[in-house]
């Protein structure tokens, strides 16, 4: 579902991941296939991300940053604000997802 969403909305994806606030903290990570999956254009502008099996972000905080009380809260808020458009995008991609029933 995420691949299909990215393929259908590549400009929106690019706008999110190339935003200065996003790039200040993150690069998109994930486990990738060797090739773009069947059914997707190998020349798609977001082909690199269509190879991914998962999409995630990481932000490292040093121990001193975590122990800083008010500083930690301020930094966390900055990071979460930068992350929100990415999370919103993925949530939109997965809005119709339902867990398989047994």
MODELLER restraints for C-alpha pairs under 7 A, 6 or more apart:
rsr = mdl.restraints
at = mdl.atoms
rsr.add(forms.Gaussian(group=physical.xy_distance, feature=features.Distance(at['CA:1:A'], at['CA:93:A']), mean=6.08, stdev=0.5))
rsr.add(forms.Gaussian(group=physical.xy_distance, feature=features.Distance(at['CA:1:A'], at['CA:94:A']), mean=6.33, stdev=0.5))
rsr.add(forms.Gaussian(group=physical.xy_distance, feature=features.Distance(at['CA:2:A'], at['CA:90:A']), mean=6.73, stdev=0.5))
rsr.add(forms.Gaussian(group=physical.xy_distance, feature=features.Distance(at['CA:2:A'], at['CA:93:A']), mean=5.27, stdev=0.5))
rsr.add(forms.Gaussian(group=physical.xy_distance, feature=features.Distance(at['CA:2:A'], at['CA:94:A']), mean=6.74, stdev=0.5))
rsr.add(forms.Gaussian(group=physical.xy_distance, feature=features.Distance(at['CA:3:A'], at['CA:50:A']), mean=5.39, stdev=0.5))
rsr.add(forms.Gaussian(group=physical.xy_distance, feature=features.Distance(at['CA:5:A'], at['CA:93:A']), mean=5.50, stdev=0.5))
rsr.add(forms.Gaussian(group=physical.xy_distance, feature=features.Distance(at['CA:6:A'], at['CA:13:A']), mean=6.44, stdev=0.5))
rsr.add(forms.Gaussian(group=physical.xy_distance, feature=features.Distance(at['CA:10:A'], at['CA:45:A']), mean=6.97, stdev=0.5))
rsr.add(forms.Gaussian(group=physical.xy_distance, feature=features.Distance(at['CA:10:A'], at['CA:46:A']), mean=6.25, stdev=0.5))
rsr.add(forms.Gaussian(group=physical.xy_distance, feature=features.Distance(at['CA:16:A'], at['CA:85:A']), mean=6.42, stdev=0.5))
rsr.add(forms.Gaussian(group=physical.xy_distance, feature=features.Distance(at['CA:16:A'], at['CA:86:A']), mean=6.37, stdev=0.5))
rsr.add(forms.Gaussian(group=physical.xy_distance, feature=features.Distance(at['CA:17:A'], at['CA:23:A']), mean=6.79, stdev=0.5))
rsr.add(forms.Gaussian(group=physical.xy_distance, feature=features.Distance(at['CA:21:A'], at['CA:82:A']), mean=5.64, stdev=0.5))
rsr.add(forms.Gaussian(group=physical.xy_distance, feature=features.Distance(at['CA:22:A'], at['CA:82:A']), mean=5.13, stdev=0.5))
rsr.add(forms.Gaussian(group=physical.xy_distance, feature=features.Distance(at['CA:22:A'], at['CA:83:A']), mean=6.66, stdev=0.5))
rsr.add(forms.Gaussian(group=physical.xy_distance, feature=features.Distance(at['CA:25:A'], at['CA:59:A']), mean=6.48, stdev=0.5))
rsr.add(forms.Gaussian(group=physical.xy_distance, feature=features.Distance(at['CA:25:A'], at['CA:79:A']), mean=6.87, stdev=0.5))
rsr.add(forms.Gaussian(group=physical.xy_distance, feature=features.Distance(at['CA:26:A'], at['CA:57:A']), mean=6.19, stdev=0.5))
rsr.add(forms.Gaussian(group=physical.xy_distance, feature=features.Distance(at['CA:26:A'], at['CA:58:A']), mean=6.60, stdev=0.5))
rsr.add(forms.Gaussian(group=physical.xy_distance, feature=features.Distance(at['CA:26:A'], at['CA:59:A']), mean=6.66, stdev=0.5))
rsr.add(forms.Gaussian(group=physical.xy_distance, feature=features.Distance(at['CA:27:A'], at['CA:57:A']), mean=6.59, stdev=0.5))
rsr.add(forms.Gaussian(group=physical.xy_distance, feature=features.Distance(at['CA:28:A'], at['CA:55:A']), mean=6.50, stdev=0.5))
rsr.add(forms.Gaussian(group=physical.xy_distance, feature=features.Distance(at['CA:28:A'], at['CA:56:A']), mean=5.92, stdev=0.5))
rsr.add(forms.Gaussian(group=physical.xy_distance, feature=features.Distance(at['CA:28:A'], at['CA:57:A']), mean=5.55, stdev=0.5))
rsr.add(forms.Gaussian(group=physical.xy_distance, feature=features.Distance(at['CA:29:A'], at['CA:55:A']), mean=5.71, stdev=0.5))
rsr.add(forms.Gaussian(group=physical.xy_distance, feature=features.Distance(at['CA:29:A'], at['CA:56:A']), mean=5.22, stdev=0.5))
rsr.add(forms.Gaussian(group=physical.xy_distance, feature=features.Distance(at['CA:29:A'], at['CA:57:A']), mean=5.98, stdev=0.5))
rsr.add(forms.Gaussian(group=physical.xy_distance, feature=features.Distance(at['CA:30:A'], at['CA:52:A']), mean=5.80, stdev=0.5))
rsr.add(forms.Gaussian(group=physical.xy_distance, feature=features.Distance(at['CA:30:A'], at['CA:53:A']), mean=6.70, stdev=0.5))
rsr.add(forms.Gaussian(group=physical.xy_distance, feature=features.Distance(at['CA:30:A'], at['CA:54:A']), mean=4.95, stdev=0.5))
rsr.add(forms.Gaussian(group=physical.xy_distance, feature=features.Distance(at['CA:30:A'], at['CA:55:A']), mean=4.73, stdev=0.5))
rsr.add(forms.Gaussian(group=physical.xy_distance, feature=features.Distance(at['CA:30:A'], at['CA:56:A']), mean=5.92, stdev=0.5))
rsr.add(forms.Gaussian(group=physical.xy_distance, feature=features.Distance(at['CA:31:A'], at['CA:52:A']), mean=5.55, stdev=0.5))
rsr.add(forms.Gaussian(group=physical.xy_distance, feature=features.Distance(at['CA:31:A'], at['CA:53:A']), mean=5.58, stdev=0.5))
rsr.add(forms.Gaussian(group=physical.xy_distance, feature=features.Distance(at['CA:31:A'], at['CA:54:A']), mean=5.87, stdev=0.5))
rsr.add(forms.Gaussian(group=physical.xy_distance, feature=features.Distance(at['CA:32:A'], at['CA:51:A']), mean=5.19, stdev=0.5))
rsr.add(forms.Gaussian(group=physical.xy_distance, feature=features.Distance(at['CA:32:A'], at['CA:52:A']), mean=4.03, stdev=0.5))
rsr.add(forms.Gaussian(group=physical.xy_distance, feature=features.Distance(at['CA:32:A'], at['CA:53:A']), mean=5.69, stdev=0.5))
rsr.add(forms.Gaussian(group=physical.xy_distance, feature=features.Distance(at['CA:33:A'], at['CA:51:A']), mean=5.04, stdev=0.5))
rsr.add(forms.Gaussian(group=physical.xy_distance, feature=features.Distance(at['CA:33:A'], at['CA:52:A']), mean=6.07, stdev=0.5))
rsr.add(forms.Gaussian(group=physical.xy_distance, feature=features.Distance(at['CA:35:A'], at['CA:51:A']), mean=6.10, stdev=0.5))
rsr.add(forms.Gaussian(group=physical.xy_distance, feature=features.Distance(at['CA:36:A'], at['CA:42:A']), mean=5.79, stdev=0.5))
rsr.add(forms.Gaussian(group=physical.xy_distance, feature=features.Distance(at['CA:36:A'], at['CA:47:A']), mean=6.38, stdev=0.5))
rsr.add(forms.Gaussian(group=physical.xy_distance, feature=features.Distance(at['CA:36:A'], at['CA:50:A']), mean=6.07, stdev=0.5))
rsr.add(forms.Gaussian(group=physical.xy_distance, feature=features.Distance(at['CA:36:A'], at['CA:51:A']), mean=4.83, stdev=0.5))
rsr.add(forms.Gaussian(group=physical.xy_distance, feature=features.Distance(at['CA:37:A'], at['CA:51:A']), mean=6.49, stdev=0.5))
rsr.add(forms.Gaussian(group=physical.xy_distance, feature=features.Distance(at['CA:65:A'], at['CA:71:A']), mean=6.95, stdev=0.5))
rsr.add(forms.Gaussian(group=physical.xy_distance, feature=features.Distance(at['CA:65:A'], at['CA:72:A']), mean=5.71, stdev=0.5))
rsr.add(forms.Gaussian(group=physical.xy_distance, feature=features.Distance(at['CA:66:A'], at['CA:72:A']), mean=5.38, stdev=0.5))
